[in-house]
Amino acid sequence: MIVPGTRNSWIARRVLRTFTWIACVFGFGTGCTSITAVTPDPALAGTIVTISGAGFGPSAGIVTYDDAPIAVLTWSDTEITATLPASKPDGQYTLAVTGPGGVVSTRHTLTSYPGTFQRRFPCGTGELEYFVSVRQTADQGFLLIGNLVDQIHLGSHVLVVKTDALGIAQWTRTLSTQGDRAASGDRTTDGGFVVAGYAPDSFGSGGVSDGVVMKLDAAGNSLWRRVLGAGGYDELTSIRSTADDGFIVAGDTSSYGYYDWDAYLARMNGDGDVVWEKHFGGSGQQTLSAVAVTAGGEIITAGSTSPTSSQTHAFLVKTDSAGTLLWQHDFDDGRALNLLAVEEASDGGYVAAGSTSSPDGAVDAYVVKTDSSGQPLWERALGGAGPNRFGTIVPTADGGFTLAGETRSATLVDYDAYLVRLDGTGNVLWERQFGGSGDDTADDLQPALDGGWVMAGRTGSFGAASGDGYLVKTDSAGNAPEQP
């Protein structure tokens, strides 16, 4: 006789569970807890997986990963979502579900890979390779856009690299034999990509350089190429996709200002036709380095203006969707200011970043937060004794900002890629540096699907001294392995 609460009853329950588990394994049990699939597989450490199966029960039980419980987000009898640990190294791990009555499912082997890494992309002798844009793809890999420059023969190609989730190259494309240089890239609404930059004048405009826009499919193949130029220097520095399948491009032009630079802005449709184009400026030099599209479809751009030959001011311009000027501001704090990145902030204002330099030669990374009409609310200059610069900025859901660029403050000799997290009032929450004994830069920054950050640029520390393509994937706190 088995008396409840005694050792005999405990042994009996264990024996029953064992026989139930064996019956489920061999397919002749009823009410079994079983896993039929886990997606995605392989999965990125720290991300959410969906566990499909049967017999999990109507209320939450336990999910174990490498024999340790993990966080369960949702639970039903046939489907569970749970978060994998972020700290696990690359490898295979067993996942199991403990359902009603303590019955443990058959174990599922899941391949997991780390969520942080550094990668370099080597190029040939005498060649310089660098990236200007990175976007994460649906398969958790990355699409990199940049340039391959032959420093011996002075030729250049637009370079496109697709990697897997570990940052390992899956394929590479070199586009155009006409000397094109990519300056910016973005994802398009149809799953492809668009590139903006410039090329020497060899296309009939009669200018010294021309703006170039290229549309790529998801496999990196060129679909079309358009040239924008009007007889002078014309260069595109930034591009953003729009909700109507078109694009906004920004840059510089001397075609309208008697060889003074004007800020240039244009809208294109999905076929690459110019819908409208505008230029802004007056006496002196005005350039645009960044463009963003607001939630309301308006356009915000940033760059620099030099009303006199001795001083550079930050330049912020807002237009409506048709390119009609709403306002423009320049910021002068007695030092030379140059804006290289701009985004709409979560409160409806704007945040822009770049660099500021004083007459004694000190150069700091610079960020300014404005209200919705472009009036500054606060500004920060960051960095130590060496030159520092921000080239890209991402507003975060908590009202703060993450910025990337380069810094030479650590060694005063070589640049390191620079990653900084600010709160909503510009206070530094953390800052990180990446690189080695050569020059290392971060030219684009994007949030990753797992809550981390991904930066793309150039490294001279871990390969060719001239520079290799550089990709850094961090966790949410900006941490990554020390080197590729």
C-alpha positions as CSV (number, residue, x, y, z in Angstrom):
1,M,0.0,0.0,0.0
2,I,1.3,3.5,-1.0
3,V,0.5,6.1,1.6
4,P,0.4,9.7,0.3
5,G,3.2,11.9,1.6
6,T,5.6,9.0,2.3
7,R,8.8,8.1,0.6
8,N,7.0,5.3,-1.2
9,S,4.6,7.8,-2.8
10,W,7.4,10.0,-4.0
11,I,9.2,7.0,-5.6
12,A,5.9,5.9,-7.2
13,R,5.5,9.4,-8.7
14,R,9.0,9.3,-10.1
15,V,8.5,5.8,-11.6
16,L,5.2,7.0,-13.2
17,R,6.8,10.0,-14.7
18,T,9.7,7.9,-16.1
19,F,7.3,5.4,-17.7
20,T,5.2,8.3,-19.1
21,W,8.3,9.9,-20.6
22,I,9.4,6.6,-22.1
23,A,5.9,6.1,-23.6
24,C,6.0,9.6,-25.1
25,V,9.4,9.0,-26.6
26,F,8.3,5.8,-28.3
27,G,5.0,7.3,-29.4
28,F,2.4,5.2,-27.5
29,G,1.6,7.5,-24.7
30,T,-1.3,9.8,-24.3
31,G,-1.3,13.4,-23.0
32,C,2.4,13.6,-23.7
33,T,4.4,16.8,-23.5
34,S,6.4,17.0,-26.8
35,I,8.4,19.6,-28.8
36,T,7.9,19.4,-32.6
37,A,9.9,22.5,-33.6
38,V,11.8,25.5,-32.3
39,T,12.2,28.6,-34.5
40,P,14.4,30.2,-35.4
41,D,17.0,27.4,-35.3
42,P,19.9,28.3,-35.2
43,A,19.0,31.1,-32.9
44,L,20.9,34.2,-31.8
45,A,21.8,34.2,-28.1
46,G,19.6,36.6,-26.1
47,T,16.7,36.5,-28.6
48,I,13.1,35.1,-28.4
49,V,12.4,31.6,-29.8
50,T,9.0,30.0,-30.5
51,I,8.6,26.4,-29.2
52,S,5.9,24.5,-31.0
53,G,4.5,21.1,-29.8
54,A,1.7,19.5,-27.8
55,G,0.7,18.8,-24.3
56,F,2.4,21.9,-22.7
57,G,-0.7,22.5,-20.6
58,P,-3.0,25.5,-20.2
59,S,-0.8,27.3,-17.6
60,A,2.8,28.1,-17.6
61,G,5.3,25.5,-16.6
62,I,9.1,25.5,-16.9
63,V,11.4,25.8,-20.0
64,T,15.0,24.7,-19.5
65,Y,17.9,25.6,-21.7
66,D,21.2,23.8,-21.0
67,D,19.3,22.4,-17.9
68,A,18.7,25.8,-16.5
69,P,15.3,27.6,-16.4
70,I,14.9,30.5,-18.9
71,A,12.4,33.4,-19.1
72,V,9.0,32.3,-20.5
73,L,7.0,35.1,-22.3
74,T,3.9,33.4,-23.5
75,W,2.4,29.9,-22.9
76,S,-0.3,27.8,-24.5
77,D,-0.9,24.1,-24.9
78,T,0.8,24.1,-28.3
79,E,3.1,27.1,-28.4
80,I,5.5,28.8,-26.0
81,T,7.8,31.8,-26.5
82,A,10.9,32.2,-24.3
83,T,14.1,34.2,-24.3
84,L,17.4,32.5,-24.7
85,P,20.3,33.5,-22.4
86,A,22.5,36.3,-23.8
87,S,25.7,35.0,-22.3
88,K,25.9,31.6,-24.0
89,P,28.8,31.1,-26.4
90,D,28.4,29.5,-29.8
91,G,27.3,25.9,-29.6
92,Q,24.5,23.4,-29.3
93,Y,22.2,23.3,-26.3
94,T,19.3,21.1,-25.2
95,L,15.9,22.7,-24.6
96,A,13.1,21.0,-22.7
97,V,9.6,21.8,-21.5
98,T,8.1,20.7,-18.1
99,G,4.4,20.4,-18.6
100,P,1.5,19.5,-16.4
101,G,2.1,16.9,-13.7
102,G,5.8,17.5,-14.0
103,V,6.2,15.5,-17.2
104,V,9.3,16.6,-19.1
105,S,9.2,16.7,-22.9
106,T,11.7,15.0,-25.2
107,R,14.8,17.2,-25.5
108,H,15.3,19.4,-28.5
109,T,18.8,20.3,-29.6
110,L,19.1,23.9,-30.6
111,T,22.1,25.6,-32.2
112,S,22.8,29.0,-30.7
113,Y,25.4,31.6,-31.7
114,P,26.8,34.6,-29.8
115,G,25.1,38.0,-30.2
116,T,28.4,40.0,-30.3
117,F,31.4,40.0,-32.5
118,Q,34.0,42.0,-34.5
119,R,34.6,41.2,-38.1
120,R,37.0,42.6,-40.8
121,F,36.6,42.1,-44.5
122,P,40.1,41.9,-46.1
123,C,40.8,43.3,-49.6
124,G,43.7,42.9,-52.0
125,T,47.1,44.5,-52.0
126,G,46.9,48.3,-52.7
127,E,43.2,48.3,-52.1
128,L,41.2,50.2,-49.5
129,E,37.8,48.8,-48.4
130,Y,35.3,50.6,-46.2
131,F,31.6,50.5,-45.4
132,V,29.3,53.5,-45.2
133,S,26.0,51.8,-44.4
134,V,24.7,48.7,-42.6
135,R,21.2,47.3,-42.3
136,Q,20.1,44.1,-40.7
137,T,18.2,41.6,-42.9
138,A,15.2,39.4,-42.2
139,D,17.4,36.4,-41.6
140,Q,19.2,38.3,-38.9
141,G,22.2,38.8,-41.2
142,F,23.6,42.1,-42.3
143,L,23.8,44.0,-45.6
144,L,26.9,46.2,-45.9
145,I,27.3,49.0,-48.5
146,G,30.7,50.7,-49.1
147,N,33.5,51.1,-51.5
148,L,36.5,49.2,-52.8
149,V,39.2,51.6,-53.9
150,D,42.3,50.6,-56.0
151,Q,44.9,53.0,-54.6
152,I,47.4,51.9,-57.3
153,H,45.3,52.5,-60.4
154,L,43.0,55.1,-58.6
155,G,39.8,53.2,-59.6
156,S,36.8,52.5,-57.3
157,H,33.7,50.3,-57.2
158,V,30.6,50.4,-55.0
159,L,30.9,47.3,-52.7
160,V,28.0,45.3,-51.4
161,V,28.5,42.5,-48.9
162,K,25.8,40.2,-47.3
163,T,26.7,38.4,-44.1
164,D,25.0,35.8,-41.9
165,A,24.0,36.6,-38.3
166,L,27.6,35.9,-37.2
167,G,28.9,38.6,-39.6
168,I,30.5,36.0,-41.9
169,A,30.3,37.0,-45.6
170,Q,27.8,35.0,-47.7
171,W,28.3,36.9,-50.9
172,T,30.0,40.0,-52.3
173,R,29.2,42.3,-55.2
174,T,31.3,45.0,-56.8
175,L,29.2,47.4,-58.8
176,S,30.0,49.9,-61.6
177,T,33.3,50.3,-63.4
178,Q,32.7,54.1,-63.8
179,G,34.4,55.3,-60.6
180,D,31.3,55.5,-58.4
181,R,31.7,56.1,-54.7
182,A,28.9,55.2,-52.2
183,A,28.3,57.7,-49.4
184,S,25.0,56.4,-48.0
185,G,22.6,53.5,-48.3
186,D,19.2,52.5,-47.0
187,R,16.7,49.6,-47.2
188,T,13.8,50.0,-49.7
189,T,10.1,49.1,-49.1
190,D,10.4,46.2,-51.6
191,G,13.2,44.4,-49.7
192,G,16.0,45.8,-51.8
193,F,18.5,48.6,-51.1
194,V,19.3,52.0,-52.5
195,V,22.8,53.7,-52.7
196,A,23.7,57.4,-53.1
197,G,27.1,58.9,-53.8
198,Y,29.0,60.5,-56.6
199,A,31.3,59.8,-59.5
200,P,33.6,61.8,-61.8
201,D,31.9,63.5,-64.7
202,S,31.8,61.0,-67.5
203,F,28.1,60.9,-68.1
204,G,27.3,63.9,-70.2
205,S,26.4,66.6,-67.6
206,G,29.6,68.5,-68.3
207,G,30.3,68.9,-64.6
208,V,33.3,68.0,-62.5
209,S,31.5,65.4,-60.5
210,D,27.9,64.1,-60.5
211,G,25.6,62.7,-57.9
212,V,24.8,59.0,-58.4
213,V,21.8,56.9,-57.1
214,M,21.7,53.1,-57.6
215,K,18.8,50.8,-56.8
216,L,19.7,47.2,-55.8
217,D,17.6,44.1,-55.4
218,A,17.8,41.9,-52.2
219,A,20.6,39.9,-53.8
220,G,22.8,43.0,-54.3
221,N,22.2,43.2,-58.1
222,S,22.0,46.7,-59.7
223,L,18.5,47.4,-61.1
224,W,19.1,50.9,-62.3
225,R,21.5,53.8,-61.9
226,R,20.7,57.5,-62.2
227,V,23.0,60.5,-62.5
228,L,22.1,63.9,-61.0
229,G,24.3,66.8,-62.1
230,A,24.1,70.2,-63.7
231,G,27.6,71.4,-64.8
232,G,29.4,71.9,-61.6
233,Y,30.4,69.8,-58.6
234,D,27.4,67.7,-57.5
235,E,27.8,65.1,-54.8
236,L,25.1,63.1,-52.8
237,T,26.0,62.4,-49.2
238,S,22.8,60.9,-47.7
239,I,19.7,59.0,-48.8
240,R,16.5,57.8,-47.1
241,S,13.6,55.7,-48.4
242,T,10.1,57.1,-48.2
243,A,6.8,55.4,-47.6
244,D,5.6,55.9,-51.2
245,D,8.5,53.7,-52.5
246,G,10.6,56.7,-53.4
247,F,13.7,58.4,-52.0
248,I,15.0,61.6,-50.5
249,V,18.6,62.5,-51.4
250,A,20.7,65.3,-49.9
251,G,24.2,66.6,-50.7
252,D,26.1,69.5,-52.2
253,T,26.1,71.4,-55.5
254,S,28.1,74.2,-57.1
255,S,26.0,74.1,-60.2
256,Y,23.7,76.9,-59.0
257,G,25.9,79.2,-57.0
258,Y,28.8,80.3,-59.3
259,Y,31.1,77.7,-57.7
260,D,30.0,78.4,-54.2
261,W,28.6,75.3,-52.7
262,D,24.8,75.2,-52.1
263,A,22.9,72.6,-50.0
264,Y,21.1,70.2,-52.4
265,L,17.9,68.3,-51.8
266,A,15.9,66.1,-54.2
267,R,13.0,63.7,-54.2
268,M,12.9,60.7,-56.5
269,N,10.2,58.1,-57.3
270,G,10.7,54.4,-57.1
271,D,11.9,54.3,-60.7
272,G,14.7,56.8,-60.1
273,D,13.0,59.8,-61.7
274,V,13.5,63.2,-60.1
275,V,10.2,64.5,-58.8
276,W,11.6,67.8,-57.6
277,E,15.0,69.2,-56.6
278,K,15.9,72.2,-54.4
279,H,19.0,74.1,-53.4
280,F,19.4,76.2,-50.3
281,G,22.0,78.7,-49.4
282,G,23.3,82.2,-50.0
283,S,26.8,83.7,-50.0
284,G,29.5,81.4,-48.9
285,Q,29.3,77.6,-48.7
286,Q,26.3,75.5,-47.6
287,T,26.5,71.7,-47.6
288,L,24.2,68.9,-46.4
289,S,25.6,65.7,-44.9
290,A,22.5,63.9,-43.6
291,V,18.8,63.6,-44.3
292,A,15.9,62.0,-42.4
293,V,12.1,61.7,-43.0
294,T,9.9,62.6,-40.1
295,A,6.9,60.6,-38.9
296,G,4.6,63.2,-40.7
297,G,6.5,62.9,-44.0
298,E,8.4,66.1,-43.7
299,I,12.2,66.3,-44.4
300,I,14.9,67.3,-41.9
301,T,18.5,67.8,-43.1
302,A,21.8,68.8,-41.5
303,G,25.2,70.0,-42.6
304,S,27.3,73.1,-42.4
305,T,27.3,76.7,-43.6
306,S,30.2,79.1,-44.0
307,P,28.8,82.6,-44.4
308,T,32.4,83.8,-44.1
309,S,35.7,82.2,-45.1
310,S,36.8,82.1,-41.5
311,Q,34.0,80.3,-39.7
312,T,31.8,77.2,-40.2
313,H,28.4,77.0,-38.5
314,A,26.1,74.0,-38.1
315,F,23.2,74.1,-40.6
316,L,19.8,72.6,-40.0
317,V,17.0,72.7,-42.6
318,K,13.4,71.5,-42.6
319,T,11.1,71.3,-45.6
320,D,7.7,69.9,-46.2
321,S,7.2,66.7,-48.4
322,A,7.3,68.9,-51.5
323,G,10.6,70.5,-50.6
324,T,9.2,73.8,-49.6
325,L,11.4,75.4,-47.0
326,L,9.8,75.6,-43.5
327,W,12.8,76.9,-41.7
328,Q,16.5,76.8,-41.6
329,H,18.9,77.6,-38.7
330,D,22.6,77.9,-38.2
331,F,24.3,77.5,-34.9
332,D,27.3,79.5,-33.9
333,D,28.9,79.1,-30.5
334,G,32.2,80.7,-31.4
335,R,33.6,77.5,-32.7
336,A,33.5,75.7,-36.0
337,L,30.5,73.4,-36.1
338,N,29.7,70.7,-38.7
339,L,26.7,68.4,-38.5
340,L,27.0,64.9,-40.0
341,A,23.9,63.1,-38.8
342,V,20.3,64.1,-38.0
343,E,17.2,62.2,-36.7
344,E,13.7,63.0,-35.4
345,A,13.5,62.5,-31.6
346,S,10.7,60.7,-29.8
347,D,9.3,64.0,-28.5
348,G,8.9,65.5,-32.0
349,G,12.1,67.6,-31.8
350,Y,15.4,66.8,-33.5
351,V,18.8,65.6,-32.6
352,A,21.9,66.2,-34.7
353,A,25.5,65.2,-34.3
354,G,28.9,65.9,-35.8
355,S,32.0,67.7,-34.6
356,T,33.1,71.1,-33.2
357,S,36.5,72.6,-33.3
358,S,38.1,75.6,-31.5
359,P,40.7,78.0,-32.8
360,D,43.4,76.2,-30.9
361,G,42.8,73.0,-32.9
362,A,40.8,70.9,-30.3
363,V,38.1,68.9,-32.0
364,D,35.2,67.3,-30.0
365,A,32.3,65.1,-30.9
366,Y,29.2,67.3,-30.8
367,V,25.5,66.6,-30.4
368,V,22.6,69.1,-30.2
369,K,19.0,68.5,-29.3
370,T,16.4,70.9,-30.6
371,D,12.6,71.5,-30.3
372,S,10.2,70.9,-33.2
373,S,11.1,74.3,-34.6
374,G,14.8,73.7,-34.6
375,Q,15.7,75.8,-31.6
376,P,18.4,74.3,-29.5
377,L,17.4,72.9,-26.1
378,W,20.9,71.5,-25.1
379,E,24.2,70.7,-26.7
380,R,27.2,68.6,-25.7
381,A,30.8,68.4,-26.7
382,L,32.4,65.0,-25.9
383,G,35.9,63.7,-26.0
384,G,39.3,64.1,-24.5
385,A,42.6,65.6,-25.7
386,G,42.5,64.1,-29.2
387,P,40.1,64.7,-32.1
388,N,36.6,63.2,-31.9
389,R,33.7,63.0,-34.2
390,F,30.1,61.6,-34.4
391,G,28.9,60.5,-37.8
392,T,25.7,58.7,-37.0
393,I,23.0,58.8,-34.3
394,V,20.0,56.7,-33.4
395,P,17.2,57.8,-31.0
396,T,16.2,55.1,-28.5
397,A,12.8,54.1,-27.1
398,D,13.6,55.6,-23.7
399,G,14.1,59.1,-25.1
400,G,17.9,58.8,-25.2
401,F,20.4,58.5,-28.0
402,T,23.2,56.2,-29.2
403,L,25.9,57.7,-31.3
404,A,28.9,56.4,-33.2
405,G,32.0,57.9,-34.9
406,E,35.7,57.9,-34.0
407,T,38.0,59.2,-31.3
408,R,41.7,59.7,-31.0
409,S,41.5,60.6,-27.3
410,A,42.8,57.3,-26.0
411,T,46.2,57.2,-27.8
412,L,46.4,60.7,-29.4
413,V,47.9,58.8,-32.4
414,D,45.3,56.4,-33.9
415,Y,41.6,56.6,-34.2
416,D,39.3,54.1,-32.6
417,A,35.6,53.5,-33.4
418,Y,33.6,55.3,-30.8
419,L,30.2,54.3,-29.4
420,V,28.3,56.4,-26.9
421,R,25.0,56.1,-25.1
422,L,23.3,59.3,-23.8
423,D,20.1,59.8,-21.8
424,G,17.4,62.2,-22.9
425,T,19.2,65.3,-21.5
426,G,22.6,64.5,-23.0
427,N,24.3,62.8,-20.0
428,V,26.7,60.0,-20.9
429,L,25.4,56.6,-19.7
430,W,28.3,54.7,-21.2
431,E,31.0,55.0,-23.9
432,R,33.0,52.3,-25.7
433,Q,36.0,52.3,-28.0
434,F,36.9,49.6,-30.6
435,G,40.1,49.1,-32.5
436,G,43.8,48.5,-32.2
437,S,47.1,50.1,-33.3
438,G,45.7,51.5,-36.6
439,D,42.9,53.8,-37.5
440,D,39.4,52.4,-36.9
441,T,36.2,54.2,-37.7
442,A,32.4,53.8,-37.4
443,D,30.5,55.4,-40.3
444,D,27.0,53.9,-39.7
445,L,25.1,52.7,-36.7
446,Q,21.9,50.7,-36.5
447,P,19.9,49.0,-33.7
448,A,20.0,45.2,-34.0
449,L,17.0,42.9,-33.7
450,D,18.3,41.5,-30.4
451,G,18.5,44.9,-28.7
452,G,22.2,45.3,-29.4
453,W,24.0,47.7,-31.8
454,V,25.8,47.1,-35.1
455,M,28.4,49.5,-36.5
456,A,30.1,49.5,-39.9
457,G,33.2,51.4,-41.1
458,R,36.9,50.8,-41.6
459,T,39.7,49.2,-39.7
460,G,43.4,49.7,-40.2
461,S,44.3,47.7,-37.0
462,F,43.6,44.1,-37.8
463,G,44.6,43.7,-41.5
464,A,45.8,45.9,-44.3
465,A,47.2,49.2,-43.1
466,S,45.3,51.0,-45.9
467,G,42.1,49.7,-44.4
468,D,39.6,46.8,-44.5
469,G,35.9,46.8,-44.1
470,Y,34.9,46.7,-40.5
471,L,31.7,45.3,-38.8
472,V,31.1,45.4,-35.0
473,K,28.1,43.9,-33.3
474,T,27.6,44.7,-29.6
475,D,25.1,43.8,-26.9
476,S,22.7,46.5,-25.6
477,A,25.4,47.9,-23.3
478,G,27.9,48.3,-26.2
479,N,30.1,45.3,-25.3
480,A,31.8,43.2,-27.9
481,P,34.9,40.9,-28.2
482,E,38.1,42.8,-28.1
483,Q,39.1,42.1,-31.8
484,P,38.0,40.3,-34.9
